[in-house]
Amino acid sequence: MGKAVDVARDDFGTVRTGRINPALFQKIPVDYYGTPTPLAQLASLQAPEARTLIVTPYDKTALKEIEKAIATFPNLGASPTNDGTIVRVTIPELTQDRRKEFVKIVRGKGEDAKVAIRNIRRRAKDDLDSQKEVGDDEVARAEKELEAITKSHIDAIDEALKKKEAELLEV
């Protein structure tokens, strides 16, 4: 369940706010010699300004593929330019409608994380119910403990979701 919370926080980090953040671009898949490879493994990412990112590829032959992957990545709105050695990426200013759209995306990612936690809870509960050599009192205690753990992890996701929503709606 802790892993699901960590994944949710990472996913929230991939949704952009007003400033550009290299974490937004790290997981972009680039077709590198026929294999989808995360951008962070192919290039260094630097943010010298609030809305500009400089992508310096380790292998200059991947420059065109990196530029294409960034341009076609959904929900980013980035416009990359290639000068032969680096890719300069600029992002437009966020409009209020776009911010609300990003909030919906983040809520969807949060709900996916909650579903993952509930699936873990269901599997653990099935394991508890299949225990024959343990007394009913022990099973009931373990179920209460399982519910408490589940609630704490879902609350952690809700808290991260609230922070990200506030960050997105801040002008």
N, C-alpha and C positions, 0 to 999 in steps of 0.2 A: 504494500500500500504506500509505503514511503517512496518507493521508486515511481509510482504513478503520480504522486505529488511533485516529485522532481521533474518528471517529463512534462507535466502541465506547466510548471514555471518556465521551463525551457521553451515550450510552445508559445507562452505568453510573450516571451522575449523576442520571438520572431515577428510579432505584429508591431509595426512601426508607430512611433509617436511623432511629435514635431521635429525632433532631432534625428539625424542619421546615426545608426549604431552598427558597428561591424557585425554584431551578433545576428542582425537581420539577414545578413548575406552568407553566413557560414554554412548553412545547410542547403543552399541552392545547388541542385544537381547539375553538373556540367558534363556533357558528353565528351569524355576524354578517351580517345582511341577506342570508341565503342562501349565504354563502361561509364555509367552514371557515377560521377565522383563529386563529393561535397567540395564547394568552392574553397573552403578553408584549407583543404589539402593541396590545392593547386596554386594558391596565391596568398600574398600577405595583404591584409586589409587595414587601411588607415583612414581616419576621419579628421582631416585638417580643419574643416569648417562645419557649421551646423547642418548644412544640407548637401555636402559634397563628400564622396568617398573615393579614395584612390585604391585601385586594385592592381597590384604588381605581381604578374604571374611568374612562377619559378621557371616555367618552360614557355618561351615566347611563341611557340607554335600553337599553344592553346588559346591565344589572345582572342581570335575570332569566335571560338566556341564559348568562351567566358562571356564575351559581349552579348552573344545571342541568348545565352541562358539567363542573363540578368534582364534583358529586354523582354523576354517572354514569360518571366516568372509572375504568377498571378498575385493580385492584391498588393503590389509594390509600387507601381506607377513610376518606376525609375527610368531615366533616359541615359544610357551609357554612351560614351564617345571613346573612340580608340585612336591613340596618337602613334601607334607602332610599338611602343614599349610598355605603356600602362593603359588601363581603362579608367576613365574618370566618370563617376556616376553621380548624377544630381537627382534629387527628389523634389517634387513640387510641394508647395505649402499645402497643408491639410485644410480642406473645407469642412464645414460643420456636418454636411451630409456624409462625407467620407469618414469622419470621426465616428459617426453613429454606425456606419457600416462596419468599421473595425471593431466596435464594441460588440456587435452581433457575432462577428467571427470569434472574438475572444470568449464570449459566452458559450458558443458551440464547442470550442476546445475545452472549456471548463466542464461542460456537461459530458463530453467524451471521457475525461479523466474520472468523473464521478461514476460513470458506468463501469469503468475498469475496476474501480475500488469495490463497487457493489458485486461485480463478478467474482472478485477475490473472496469477498464475504460469503457469497453463495457457495463457492467451492469449499471454504472452511466449514461452513455450517453442514454441508453434506457429509464431510469427513467426520464431524462430531456426531451426527445422527447415525452414522454407520458403526460407531464404537459400541461394541457389545459388552466388553469386559470392564467398562467403567460405569459407575453408579449414576443414577439420574441426577443427583445433587451436583456431582462434578460436571456433568454435561450442561446443566442449567447455569452453573457458575461460569463455565467457559463461554457459553453463549452470551451472557451479560458482558463479559470481558471483550468478546469479539465485537459486540455492538458499540461499546465505549471506544474501542480502537478505531472502528469504522467512522464513528461520528467525529473523532478528533481529526482524522485525515480529510474528511469531507469539509470540515470547518477550515482546515488549512488551505484547501483549494478555494473556498469561498473568500477567504481573506486575501489571497493572492489575486483573485478575480476582481475584488473591490479596488485594490491598489491599481491594477492595470486599467480599469475603467476610469478611475479618477485621473490617471495619467493621460489617457486618451482624450478625455473631454476637457482637459485643461488647455486654455488658449494661450 
